[in-house]
């Protein structure tokens, strides 16, 4: 990732965009401090597309076999022991 001073980024904007597309995000600095990041449209879409909710991920996979479900359901229900503090 290349840092561009604001003035250079303005003067060479097409190059900044090309490098964002080809090489990855480009940082634009103002007075030596990061002020903005130029990213390609494909990176932006990937970053802003909503991800699958975790519950949908868990429920969307292959069904568990009956043996696995039985093993889970037959597990001990013991919650441990009482501890006095």
PDB file with one MODEL, atoms N, CA, C and O in Angstrom:
MODEL        1
ATOM      1  N   UNK A   1       0.861  -1.176   0.000  1.00  0.00           N
ATOM      2  CA  UNK A   1       0.000   0.000   0.000  1.00  0.00           C
ATOM      3  C   UNK A   1       0.902   1.232   0.000  1.00  0.00           C
ATOM      4  O   UNK A   1       1.857   1.333   0.770  1.00  0.00           O
ATOM      5  N   UNK A   2       0.575   2.134  -0.862  1.00  0.00           N
ATOM      6  CA  UNK A   2       1.370   3.346  -1.025  1.00  0.00           C
ATOM      7  C   UNK A   2       0.654   4.516  -0.354  1.00  0.00           C
ATOM      8  O   UNK A   2      -0.566   4.645  -0.446  1.00  0.00           O
ATOM      9  N   UNK A   3       1.426   5.364   0.320  1.00  0.00           N
ATOM     10  CA  UNK A   3       0.855   6.589   0.888  1.00  0.00           C
ATOM     11  C   UNK A   3       1.007   7.719  -0.117  1.00  0.00           C
ATOM     12  O   UNK A   3       2.087   7.947  -0.661  1.00  0.00           O
ATOM     13  N   UNK A   4      -0.091   8.418  -0.351  1.00  0.00           N
ATOM     14  CA  UNK A   4      -0.098   9.557  -1.269  1.00  0.00           C
ATOM     15  C   UNK A   4      -0.371  10.828  -0.490  1.00  0.00           C
ATOM     16  O   UNK A   4      -1.311  10.874   0.303  1.00  0.00           O
ATOM     17  N   UNK A   5       0.429  11.855  -0.699  1.00  0.00           N
ATOM     18  CA  UNK A   5       0.092  13.155  -0.139  1.00  0.00           C
ATOM     19  C   UNK A   5      -1.118  13.665  -0.923  1.00  0.00           C
ATOM     20  O   UNK A   5      -1.254  13.385  -2.115  1.00  0.00           O
ATOM     21  N   UNK A   6      -1.977  14.398  -0.263  1.00  0.00           N
ATOM     22  CA  UNK A   6      -3.223  14.847  -0.872  1.00  0.00           C
ATOM     23  C   UNK A   6      -2.989  15.539  -2.218  1.00  0.00           C
ATOM     24  O   UNK A   6      -3.679  15.246  -3.194  1.00  0.00           O
ATOM     25  N   UNK A   7      -2.042  16.435  -2.270  1.00  0.00           N
ATOM     26  CA  UNK A   7      -1.784  17.170  -3.517  1.00  0.00           C
ATOM     27  C   UNK A   7      -1.373  16.222  -4.633  1.00  0.00           C
ATOM     28  O   UNK A   7      -1.835  16.360  -5.766  1.00  0.00           O
ATOM     29  N   UNK A   8      -0.498  15.247  -4.321  1.00  0.00           N
ATOM     30  CA  UNK A   8      -0.083  14.265  -5.328  1.00  0.00           C
ATOM     31  C   UNK A   8      -1.269  13.404  -5.762  1.00  0.00           C
ATOM     32  O   UNK A   8      -1.412  13.098  -6.945  1.00  0.00           O
ATOM     33  N   UNK A   9      -2.110  13.015  -4.820  1.00  0.00           N
ATOM     34  CA  UNK A   9      -3.276  12.192  -5.145  1.00  0.00           C
ATOM     35  C   UNK A   9      -4.229  12.947  -6.065  1.00  0.00           C
ATOM     36  O   UNK A   9      -4.795  12.361  -6.988  1.00  0.00           O
ATOM     37  N   UNK A  10      -4.409  14.245  -5.820  1.00  0.00           N
ATOM     38  CA  UNK A  10      -5.281  15.046  -6.689  1.00  0.00           C
ATOM     39  C   UNK A  10      -4.690  15.156  -8.086  1.00  0.00           C
ATOM     40  O   UNK A  10      -5.404  15.022  -9.080  1.00  0.00           O
ATOM     41  N   UNK A  11      -3.381  15.401  -8.163  1.00  0.00           N
ATOM     42  CA  UNK A  11      -2.728  15.580  -9.456  1.00  0.00           C
ATOM     43  C   UNK A  11      -2.637  14.282 -10.257  1.00  0.00           C
ATOM     44  O   UNK A  11      -2.607  14.313 -11.487  1.00  0.00           O
ATOM     45  N   UNK A  12      -2.594  13.152  -9.571  1.00  0.00           N
ATOM     46  CA  UNK A  12      -2.406  11.861 -10.238  1.00  0.00           C
ATOM     47  C   UNK A  12      -3.548  10.907  -9.889  1.00  0.00           C
ATOM     48  O   UNK A  12      -3.334   9.716  -9.666  1.00  0.00           O
ATOM     49  N   UNK A  13      -4.761  11.454  -9.848  1.00  0.00           N
ATOM     50  CA  UNK A  13      -5.915  10.676  -9.385  1.00  0.00           C
ATOM     51  C   UNK A  13      -6.120   9.395 -10.192  1.00  0.00           C
ATOM     52  O   UNK A  13      -6.418   8.352  -9.611  1.00  0.00           O
ATOM     53  N   UNK A  14      -5.971   9.449 -11.501  1.00  0.00           N
ATOM     54  CA  UNK A  14      -6.180   8.250 -12.315  1.00  0.00           C
ATOM     55  C   UNK A  14      -5.165   7.164 -11.944  1.00  0.00           C
ATOM     56  O   UNK A  14      -5.491   5.977 -11.969  1.00  0.00           O
ATOM     57  N   UNK A  15      -3.957   7.559 -11.606  1.00  0.00           N
ATOM     58  CA  UNK A  15      -2.963   6.572 -11.173  1.00  0.00           C
ATOM     59  C   UNK A  15      -3.322   5.993  -9.814  1.00  0.00           C
ATOM     60  O   UNK A  15      -3.147   4.798  -9.581  1.00  0.00           O
ATOM     61  N   UNK A  16      -3.826   6.840  -8.913  1.00  0.00           N
ATOM     62  CA  UNK A  16      -4.250   6.354  -7.587  1.00  0.00           C
ATOM     63  C   UNK A  16      -5.347   5.300  -7.765  1.00  0.00           C
ATOM     64  O   UNK A  16      -5.311   4.245  -7.132  1.00  0.00           O
ATOM     65  N   UNK A  17      -6.316   5.593  -8.628  1.00  0.00           N
ATOM     66  CA  UNK A  17      -7.419   4.657  -8.863  1.00  0.00           C
ATOM     67  C   UNK A  17      -6.897   3.365  -9.484  1.00  0.00           C
ATOM     68  O   UNK A  17      -7.298   2.276  -9.072  1.00  0.00           O
ATOM     69  N   UNK A  18      -6.013   3.473 -10.464  1.00  0.00           N
ATOM     70  CA  UNK A  18      -5.452   2.284 -11.108  1.00  0.00           C
ATOM     71  C   UNK A  18      -4.700   1.434 -10.095  1.00  0.00           C
ATOM     72  O   UNK A  18      -4.841   0.212 -10.082  1.00  0.00           O
ATOM     73  N   UNK A  19      -3.911   2.067  -9.256  1.00  0.00           N
ATOM     74  CA  UNK A  19      -3.160   1.305  -8.242  1.00  0.00           C
ATOM     75  C   UNK A  19      -4.094   0.670  -7.209  1.00  0.00           C
ATOM     76  O   UNK A  19      -3.835  -0.437  -6.736  1.00  0.00           O
ATOM     77  N   UNK A  20      -5.170   1.361  -6.860  1.00  0.00           N
ATOM     78  CA  UNK A  20      -6.147   0.772  -5.931  1.00  0.00           C
ATOM     79  C   UNK A  20      -6.744  -0.477  -6.547  1.00  0.00           C
ATOM     80  O   UNK A  20      -6.949  -1.477  -5.859  1.00  0.00           O
ATOM     81  N   UNK A  21      -7.025  -0.423  -7.837  1.00  0.00           N
ATOM     82  CA  UNK A  21      -7.608  -1.563  -8.527  1.00  0.00           C
ATOM     83  C   UNK A  21      -6.594  -2.698  -8.671  1.00  0.00           C
ATOM     84  O   UNK A  21      -6.936  -3.864  -8.473  1.00  0.00           O
ATOM     85  N   UNK A  22      -5.347  -2.361  -9.014  1.00  0.00           N
ATOM     86  CA  UNK A  22      -4.342  -3.383  -9.313  1.00  0.00           C
ATOM     87  C   UNK A  22      -3.533  -3.849  -8.107  1.00  0.00           C
ATOM     88  O   UNK A  22      -3.197  -5.028  -8.001  1.00  0.00           O
ATOM     89  N   UNK A  23      -3.215  -2.913  -7.186  1.00  0.00           N
ATOM     90  CA  UNK A  23      -2.282  -3.223  -6.104  1.00  0.00           C
ATOM     91  C   UNK A  23      -2.921  -3.261  -4.721  1.00  0.00           C
ATOM     92  O   UNK A  23      -2.295  -3.725  -3.768  1.00  0.00           O
ATOM     93  N   UNK A  24      -4.144  -2.786  -4.597  1.00  0.00           N
ATOM     94  CA  UNK A  24      -4.802  -2.771  -3.290  1.00  0.00           C
ATOM     95  C   UNK A  24      -5.034  -1.358  -2.798  1.00  0.00           C
ATOM     96  O   UNK A  24      -4.729  -0.394  -3.500  1.00  0.00           O
ATOM     97  N   UNK A  25      -5.569  -1.229  -1.601  1.00  0.00           N
ATOM     98  CA  UNK A  25      -5.941   0.079  -1.046  1.00  0.00           C
ATOM     99  C   UNK A  25      -4.780   1.080  -1.049  1.00  0.00           C
ATOM    100  O   UNK A  25      -3.627   0.715  -0.819  1.00  0.00           O
ATOM    101  N   UNK A  26      -5.111   2.355  -1.317  1.00  0.00           N
ATOM    102  CA  UNK A  26      -4.131   3.441  -1.357  1.00  0.00           C
ATOM    103  C   UNK A  26      -4.509   4.476  -0.295  1.00  0.00           C
ATOM    104  O   UNK A  26      -5.646   4.946  -0.256  1.00  0.00           O
ATOM    105  N   UNK A  27      -3.568   4.821   0.549  1.00  0.00           N
ATOM    106  CA  UNK A  27      -3.807   5.782   1.618  1.00  0.00           C
ATOM    107  C   UNK A  27      -3.463   7.190   1.147  1.00  0.00           C
ATOM    108  O   UNK A  27      -2.417   7.421   0.540  1.00  0.00           O
ATOM    109  N   UNK A  28      -4.363   8.126   1.438  1.00  0.00           N
ATOM    110  CA  UNK A  28      -4.122   9.545   1.144  1.00  0.00           C
ATOM    111  C   UNK A  28      -3.870  10.232   2.479  1.00  0.00           C
ATOM    112  O   UNK A  28      -4.655  10.091   3.417  1.00  0.00           O
ATOM    113  N   UNK A  29      -2.774  10.972   2.558  1.00  0.00           N
ATOM    114  CA  UNK A  29      -2.408  11.635   3.808  1.00  0.00           C
ATOM    115  C   UNK A  29      -2.552  13.146   3.689  1.00  0.00           C
ATOM    116  O   UNK A  29      -2.418  13.720   2.608  1.00  0.00           O
ATOM    117  N   UNK A  30      -2.827  13.771   4.821  1.00  0.00           N
ATOM    118  CA  UNK A  30      -2.859  15.222   4.936  1.00  0.00           C
ATOM    119  C   UNK A  30      -1.938  15.576   6.101  1.00  0.00           C
ATOM    120  O   UNK A  30      -2.153  15.140   7.232  1.00  0.00           O
ATOM    121  N   UNK A  31      -0.932  16.357   5.813  1.00  0.00           N
ATOM    122  CA  UNK A  31       0.081  16.718   6.824  1.00  0.00           C
ATOM    123  C   UNK A  31       0.692  15.464   7.452  1.00  0.00           C
ATOM    124  O   UNK A  31       0.962  15.428   8.652  1.00  0.00           O
ATOM    125  N   UNK A  32       0.904  14.443   6.629  1.00  0.00           N
ATOM    126  CA  UNK A  32       1.573  13.226   7.081  1.00  0.00           C
ATOM    127  C   UNK A  32       0.707  12.251   7.839  1.00  0.00           C
ATOM    128  O   UNK A  32       1.188  11.200   8.263  1.00  0.00           O
ATOM    129  N   UNK A  33      -0.570  12.576   8.023  1.00  0.00           N
ATOM    130  CA  UNK A  33      -1.464  11.679   8.764  1.00  0.00           C
ATOM    131  C   UNK A  33      -2.506  11.101   7.804  1.00  0.00           C
ATOM    132  O   UNK A  33      -3.020  11.819   6.946  1.00  0.00           O
ATOM    133  N   UNK A  34      -2.820   9.804   7.942  1.00  0.00           N
ATOM    134  CA  UNK A  34      -3.819   9.197   7.064  1.00  0.00           C
ATOM    135  C   UNK A  34      -5.153   9.945   7.145  1.00  0.00           C
ATOM    136  O   UNK A  34      -5.656  10.223   8.234  1.00  0.00           O
ATOM    137  N   UNK A  35      -5.719  10.269   5.967  1.00  0.00           N
ATOM    138  CA  UNK A  35      -6.981  10.998   5.913  1.00  0.00           C
ATOM    139  C   UNK A  35      -8.058  10.212   5.178  1.00  0.00           C
ATOM    140  O   UNK A  35      -9.244  10.350   5.481  1.00  0.00           O
ATOM    141  N   UNK A  36      -7.654   9.387   4.212  1.00  0.00           N
ATOM    142  CA  UNK A  36      -8.619   8.632   3.426  1.00  0.00           C
ATOM    143  C   UNK A  36      -7.922   7.419   2.828  1.00  0.00           C
ATOM    144  O   UNK A  36      -6.696   7.368   2.728  1.00  0.00           O
ATOM    145  N   UNK A  37      -8.730   6.448   2.436  1.00  0.00           N
ATOM    146  CA  UNK A  37      -8.212   5.267   1.757  1.00  0.00           C
ATOM    147  C   UNK A  37      -9.030   5.073   0.485  1.00  0.00           C
ATOM    148  O   UNK A  37     -10.260   5.058   0.527  1.00  0.00           O
ATOM    149  N   UNK A  38      -8.350   4.928  -0.628  1.00  0.00           N
ATOM    150  CA  UNK A  38      -8.997   4.664  -1.910  1.00  0.00           C
ATOM    151  C   UNK A  38      -8.949   3.153  -2.133  1.00  0.00           C
ATOM    152  O   UNK A  38      -7.870   2.560  -2.121  1.00  0.00           O
ATOM    153  N   UNK A  39     -10.113   2.526  -2.336  1.00  0.00           N
ATOM    154  CA  UNK A  39     -10.176   1.081  -2.579  1.00  0.00           C
ATOM    155  C   UNK A  39     -10.861   0.828  -3.914  1.00  0.00           C
ATOM    156  O   UNK A  39     -11.610   1.673  -4.406  1.00  0.00           O
ATOM    157  N   UNK A  40     -10.606  -0.319  -4.489  1.00  0.00           N
ATOM    158  CA  UNK A  40     -11.254  -0.691  -5.744  1.00  0.00           C
ATOM    159  C   UNK A  40     -12.737  -0.965  -5.494  1.00  0.00           C
ATOM    160  O   UNK A  40     -13.156  -1.213  -4.363  1.00  0.00           O
ATOM    161  N   UNK A  41     -13.515  -0.913  -6.565  1.00  0.00           N
ATOM    162  CA  UNK A  41     -14.947  -1.180  -6.452  1.00  0.00           C
ATOM    163  C   UNK A  41     -15.192  -2.609  -5.963  1.00  0.00           C
ATOM    164  O   UNK A  41     -16.112  -2.844  -5.179  1.00  0.00           O
ATOM    165  N   UNK A  42     -14.383  -3.554  -6.415  1.00  0.00           N
ATOM    166  CA  UNK A  42     -14.577  -4.941  -5.974  1.00  0.00           C
ATOM    167  C   UNK A  42     -14.261  -5.104  -4.482  1.00  0.00           C
ATOM    168  O   UNK A  42     -14.957  -5.833  -3.777  1.00  0.00           O
ATOM    169  N   UNK A  43     -13.210  -4.424  -4.002  1.00  0.00           N
ATOM    170  CA  UNK A  43     -12.911  -4.466  -2.561  1.00  0.00           C
ATOM    171  C   UNK A  43     -14.042  -3.823  -1.767  1.00  0.00           C
ATOM    172  O   UNK A  43     -14.456  -4.345  -0.732  1.00  0.00           O
ATOM    173  N   UNK A  44     -14.537  -2.699  -2.249  1.00  0.00           N
ATOM    174  CA  UNK A  44     -15.631  -2.007  -1.559  1.00  0.00           C
ATOM    175  C   UNK A  44     -16.865  -2.898  -1.467  1.00  0.00           C
ATOM    176  O   UNK A  44     -17.500  -2.984  -0.416  1.00  0.00           O
ATOM    177  N   UNK A  45     -17.200  -3.557  -2.570  1.00  0.00           N
ATOM    178  CA  UNK A  45     -18.378  -4.436  -2.566  1.00  0.00           C
ATOM    179  C   UNK A  45     -18.192  -5.579  -1.580  1.00  0.00           C
ATOM    180  O   UNK A  45     -19.114  -5.930  -0.843  1.00  0.00           O
ATOM    181  N   UNK A  46     -16.997  -6.158  -1.569  1.00  0.00           N
ATOM    182  CA  UNK A  46     -16.713  -7.260  -0.636  1.00  0.00           C
ATOM    183  C   UNK A  46     -16.823  -6.791   0.814  1.00  0.00           C
ATOM    184  O   UNK A  46     -17.335  -7.510   1.671  1.00  0.00           O
ATOM    185  N   UNK A  47     -16.337  -5.578   1.077  1.00  0.00           N
ATOM    186  CA  UNK A  47     -16.354  -5.063   2.448  1.00  0.00           C
ATOM    187  C   UNK A  47     -17.739  -4.630   2.915  1.00  0.00           C
ATOM    188  O   UNK A  47     -18.019  -4.645   4.114  1.00  0.00           O
ATOM    189  N   UNK A  48     -18.608  -4.245   1.984  1.00  0.00           N
ATOM    190  CA  UNK A  48     -19.910  -3.710   2.382  1.00  0.00           C
ATOM    191  C   UNK A  48     -21.070  -4.673   2.170  1.00  0.00           C
ATOM    192  O   UNK A  48     -22.192  -4.379   2.583  1.00  0.00           O
ATOM    193  N   UNK A  49     -20.826  -5.812   1.540  1.00  0.00           N
ATOM    194  CA  UNK A  49     -21.886  -6.797   1.351  1.00  0.00           C
ATOM    195  C   UNK A  49     -22.160  -7.468   2.695  1.00  0.00           C
ATOM    196  O   UNK A  49     -21.238  -7.956   3.347  1.00  0.00           O
ATOM    197  N   UNK A  50     -23.432  -7.492   3.108  1.00  0.00           N
ATOM    198  CA  UNK A  50     -23.747  -8.118   4.393  1.00  0.00           C
ATOM    199  C   UNK A  50     -23.336  -9.593   4.395  1.00  0.00           C
ATOM    200  O   UNK A  50     -23.535 -10.319   3.421  1.00  0.00           O
ATOM    201  N   UNK A  51     -22.769  -9.996   5.499  1.00  0.00           N
ATOM    202  CA  UNK A  51     -22.354 -11.386   5.647  1.00  0.00           C
ATOM    203  C   UNK A  51     -23.533 -12.222   6.150  1.00  0.00           C
ATOM    204  O   UNK A  51     -24.496 -11.692   6.702  1.00  0.00           O
ATOM    205  N   UNK A  52     -23.438 -13.513   5.953  1.00  0.00           N
ATOM    206  CA  UNK A  52     -24.464 -14.422   6.418  1.00  0.00           C
ATOM    207  C   UNK A  52     -24.505 -14.385   7.956  1.00  0.00           C
ATOM    208  O   UNK A  52     -23.462 -14.481   8.604  1.00  0.00           O
ATOM    209  N   UNK A  53     -25.700 -14.247   8.537  1.00  0.00           N
ATOM    210  CA  UNK A  53     -25.779 -14.291  10.002  1.00  0.00           C
ATOM    211  C   UNK A  53     -25.243 -15.630  10.532  1.00  0.00           C
ATOM    212  O   UNK A  53     -25.356 -16.658   9.865  1.00  0.00           O
ATOM    213  N   UNK A  54     -24.674 -15.606  11.705  1.00  0.00           N
ATOM    214  CA  UNK A  54     -24.061 -16.803  12.277  1.00  0.00           C
ATOM    215  C   UNK A  54     -25.069 -17.934  12.415  1.00  0.00           C
ATOM    216  O   UNK A  54     -24.748 -19.091  12.147  1.00  0.00           O
ATOM    217  N   UNK A  55     -26.292 -17.602  12.833  1.00  0.00           N
ATOM    218  CA  UNK A  55     -27.307 -18.658  12.986  1.00  0.00           C
ATOM    219  C   UNK A  55     -27.626 -19.296  11.638  1.00  0.00           C
ATOM    220  O   UNK A  55     -27.813 -20.510  11.566  1.00  0.00           O
ATOM    221  N   UNK A  56     -27.692 -18.512  10.578  1.00  0.00           N
ATOM    222  CA  UNK A  56     -27.946 -19.068   9.249  1.00  0.00           C
ATOM    223  C   UNK A  56     -26.783 -19.961   8.824  1.00  0.00           C
ATOM    224  O   UNK A  56     -26.990 -20.994   8.187  1.00  0.00           O
ATOM    225  N   UNK A  57     -25.559 -19.563   9.176  1.00  0.00           N
ATOM    226  CA  UNK A  57     -24.394 -20.390   8.881  1.00  0.00           C
ATOM    227  C   UNK A  57     -24.500 -21.737   9.582  1.00  0.00           C
ATOM    228  O   UNK A  57     -24.269 -22.784   8.978  1.00  0.00           O
ATOM    229  N   UNK A  58     -24.854 -21.696  10.871  1.00  0.00           N
ATOM    230  CA  UNK A  58     -24.958 -22.948  11.628  1.00  0.00           C
ATOM    231  C   UNK A  58     -26.084 -23.836  11.110  1.00  0.00           C
ATOM    232  O   UNK A  58     -25.923 -25.052  11.001  1.00  0.00           O
ATOM    233  N   UNK A  59     -27.217 -23.227  10.794  1.00  0.00           N
ATOM    234  CA  UNK A  59     -28.377 -24.010  10.367  1.00  0.00           C
ATOM    235  C   UNK A  59     -28.335 -24.372   8.890  1.00  0.00           C
ATOM    236  O   UNK A  59     -29.098 -25.230   8.447  1.00  0.00           O
ATOM    237  N   UNK A  60     -27.468 -23.742   8.127  1.00  0.00           N
ATOM    238  CA  UNK A  60     -27.450 -23.955   6.691  1.00  0.00           C
ATOM    239  C   UNK A  60     -26.560 -25.086   6.230  1.00  0.00           C
ATOM    240  O   UNK A  60     -26.528 -25.391   5.038  1.00  0.00           O
ATOM    241  N   UNK A  61     -25.845 -25.711   7.125  1.00  0.00           N
ATOM    242  CA  UNK A  61     -24.930 -26.771   6.723  1.00  0.00           C
ATOM    243  C   UNK A  61     -25.639 -28.102   6.551  1.00  0.00           C
ATOM    244  O   UNK A  61     -26.867 -28.183   6.569  1.00  0.00           O
ATOM    245  N   UNK A  62     -24.837 -29.139   6.385  1.00  0.00           N
ATOM    246  CA  UNK A  62     -25.383 -30.486   6.250  1.00  0.00           C
ATOM    247  C   UNK A  62     -26.109 -30.881   7.535  1.00  0.00           C
ATOM    248  O   UNK A  62     -25.733 -30.477   8.636  1.00  0.00           O
ATOM    249  N   UNK A  63     -27.153 -31.678   7.361  1.00  0.00           N
ATOM    250  CA  UNK A  63     -27.889 -32.153   8.540  1.00  0.00           C
ATOM    251  C   UNK A  63     -27.018 -33.124   9.307  1.00  0.00           C
ATOM    252  O   UNK A  63     -26.249 -33.886   8.721  1.00  0.00           O
ATOM    253  N   UNK A  64     -27.144 -33.091  10.632  1.00  0.00           N
ATOM    254  CA  UNK A  64     -26.401 -34.018  11.467  1.00  0.00           C
ATOM    255  C   UNK A  64     -27.065 -35.381  11.412  1.00  0.00           C
ATOM    256  O   UNK A  64     -28.286 -35.491  11.301  1.00  0.00           O
ATOM    257  N   UNK A  65     -26.254 -36.401  11.491  1.00  0.00           N
ATOM    258  CA  UNK A  65     -26.813 -37.757  11.497  1.00  0.00           C
ATOM    259  C   UNK A  65     -27.540 -37.993  12.810  1.00  0.00           C
ATOM    260  O   UNK A  65     -27.288 -37.311  13.804  1.00  0.00           O
ATOM    261  N   UNK A  66     -28.437 -38.958  12.806  1.00  0.00           N
ATOM    262  CA  UNK A  66     -29.191 -39.279  14.022  1.00  0.00           C
ATOM    263  C   UNK A  66     -28.263 -39.702  15.157  1.00  0.00           C
ATOM    264  O   UNK A  66     -28.543 -39.416  16.321  1.00  0.00           O
ATOM    265  N   UNK A  67     -27.142 -40.391  14.825  1.00  0.00           N
ATOM    266  CA  UNK A  67     -26.199 -40.813  15.860  1.00  0.00           C
ATOM    267  C   UNK A  67     -25.601 -39.609  16.588  1.00  0.00           C
ATOM    268  O   UNK A  67     -25.463 -39.628  17.811  1.00  0.00           O
ATOM    269  N   UNK A  68     -25.251 -38.576  15.848  1.00  0.00           N
ATOM    270  CA  UNK A  68     -24.676 -37.373  16.458  1.00  0.00           C
ATOM    271  C   UNK A  68     -25.722 -36.692  17.346  1.00  0.00           C
ATOM    272  O   UNK A  68     -25.420 -36.303  18.474  1.00  0.00           O
ATOM    273  N   UNK A  69     -26.929 -36.551  16.847  1.00  0.00           N
ATOM    274  CA  UNK A  69     -28.000 -35.924  17.626  1.00  0.00           C
ATOM    275  C   UNK A  69     -28.269 -36.730  18.889  1.00  0.00           C
ATOM    276  O   UNK A  69     -28.440 -36.154  19.963  1.00  0.00           O
ATOM    277  N   UNK A  70     -28.309 -38.048  18.777  1.00  0.00           N
ATOM    278  CA  UNK A  70     -28.538 -38.898  19.960  1.00  0.00           C
ATOM    279  C   UNK A  70     -27.418 -38.734  20.977  1.00  0.00           C
ATOM    280  O   UNK A  70     -27.675 -38.681  22.180  1.00  0.00           O
ATOM    281  N   UNK A  71     -26.179 -38.654  20.505  1.00  0.00           N
ATOM    282  CA  UNK A  71     -25.037 -38.474  21.408  1.00  0.00           C
ATOM    283  C   UNK A  71     -25.150 -37.141  22.154  1.00  0.00           C
ATOM    284  O   UNK A  71     -24.892 -37.076  23.356  1.00  0.00           O
ATOM    285  N   UNK A  72     -25.531 -36.096  21.449  1.00  0.00           N
ATOM    286  CA  UNK A  72     -25.695 -34.792  22.088  1.00  0.00           C
ATOM    287  C   UNK A  72     -26.826 -34.836  23.108  1.00  0.00           C
ATOM    288  O   UNK A  72     -26.680 -34.331  24.221  1.00  0.00           O
ATOM    289  N   UNK A  73     -27.931 -35.426  22.742  1.00  0.00           N
ATOM    290  CA  UNK A  73     -29.085 -35.475  23.643  1.00  0.00           C
ATOM    291  C   UNK A  73     -28.872 -36.391  24.833  1.00  0.00           C
ATOM    292  O   UNK A  73     -29.497 -36.199  25.876  1.00  0.00           O
ATOM    293  N   UNK A  74     -28.003 -37.382  24.700  1.00  0.00           N
ATOM    294  CA  UNK A  74     -27.755 -38.327  25.797  1.00  0.00           C
ATOM    295  C   UNK A  74     -26.636 -37.882  26.730  1.00  0.00           C
ATOM    296  O   UNK A  74     -26.288 -38.608  27.661  1.00  0.00           O
ATOM    297  N   UNK A  75     -26.074 -36.713  26.499  1.00  0.00           N
ATOM    298  CA  UNK A  75     -24.966 -36.253  27.335  1.00  0.00           C
ATOM    299  C   UNK A  75     -25.435 -36.029  28.773  1.00  0.00           C
ATOM    300  O   UNK A  75     -26.627 -35.870  29.034  1.00  0.00           O
ATOM    301  N   UNK A  76     -24.505 -36.020  29.672  1.00  0.00           N
ATOM    302  CA  UNK A  76     -24.805 -35.818  31.089  1.00  0.00           C
ATOM    303  C   UNK A  76     -25.408 -34.434  31.307  1.00  0.00           C
ATOM    304  O   UNK A  76     -24.957 -33.452  30.717  1.00  0.00           O
ATOM    305  N   UNK A  77     -26.393 -34.364  32.126  1.00  0.00           N
ATOM    306  CA  UNK A  77     -27.027 -33.087  32.475  1.00  0.00           C
ATOM    307  C   UNK A  77     -26.473 -32.533  33.794  1.00  0.00           C
ATOM    308  O   UNK A  77     -26.979 -31.543  34.322  1.00  0.00           O
ATOM    309  N   UNK A  78     -25.430 -33.185  34.315  1.00  0.00           N
ATOM    310  CA  UNK A  78     -24.813 -32.758  35.562  1.00  0.00           C
ATOM    311  C   UNK A  78     -24.250 -31.350  35.380  1.00  0.00           C
ATOM    312  O   UNK A  78     -23.500 -31.094  34.438  1.00  0.00           O
ATOM    313  N   UNK A  79     -24.607 -30.456  36.269  1.00  0.00           N
ATOM    314  CA  UNK A  79     -24.135 -29.068  36.183  1.00  0.00           C
ATOM    315  C   UNK A  79     -22.946 -28.791  37.088  1.00  0.00           C
ATOM    316  O   UNK A  79     -22.576 -27.635  37.292  1.00  0.00           O
ATOM    317  N   UNK A  80     -22.350 -29.834  37.628  1.00  0.00           N
ATOM    318  CA  UNK A  80     -21.205 -29.625  38.494  1.00  0.00           C
ATOM    319  C   UNK A  80     -21.592 -29.712  39.943  1.00  0.00           C
ATOM    320  O   UNK A  80     -22.636 -30.268  40.283  1.00  0.00           O
ATOM    321  N   UNK A  81     -20.776 -29.179  40.782  1.00  0.00           N
ATOM    322  CA  UNK A  81     -21.062 -29.224  42.222  1.00  0.00           C
ATOM    323  C   UNK A  81     -21.186 -27.833  42.777  1.00  0.00           C
ATOM    324  O   UNK A  81     -20.682 -26.865  42.207  1.00  0.00           O
ATOM    325  N   UNK A  82     -21.866 -27.749  43.899  1.00  0.00           N
ATOM    326  CA  UNK A  82     -22.002 -26.463  44.570  1.00  0.00           C
ATOM    327  C   UNK A  82     -20.696 -26.136  45.294  1.00  0.00           C
ATOM    328  O   UNK A  82     -20.067 -27.011  45.889  1.00  0.00           O
ATOM    329  N   UNK A  83     -20.307 -24.892  45.236  1.00  0.00           N
ATOM    330  CA  UNK A  83     -19.068 -24.450  45.866  1.00  0.00           C
ATOM    331  C   UNK A  83     -19.436 -23.337  46.833  1.00  0.00           C
ATOM    332  O   UNK A  83     -20.138 -22.392  46.476  1.00  0.00           O
ATOM    333  N   UNK A  84     -18.953 -23.462  48.059  1.00  0.00           N
ATOM    334  CA  UNK A  84     -19.174 -22.422  49.049  1.00  0.00           C
ATOM    335  C   UNK A  84     -17.996 -21.437  49.006  1.00  0.00           C
ATOM    336  O   UNK A  84     -16.835 -21.844  49.048  1.00  0.00           O
ATOM    337  N   UNK A  85     -18.306 -20.161  48.923  1.00  0.00           N
ATOM    338  CA  UNK A  85     -17.272 -19.140  48.935  1.00  0.00           C
ATOM    339  C   UNK A  85     -17.239 -18.427  50.238  1.00  0.00           C
ATOM    340  O   UNK A  85     -16.421 -17.526  50.428  1.00  0.00           O
TER     341      UNK A  85
ENDMDL
END
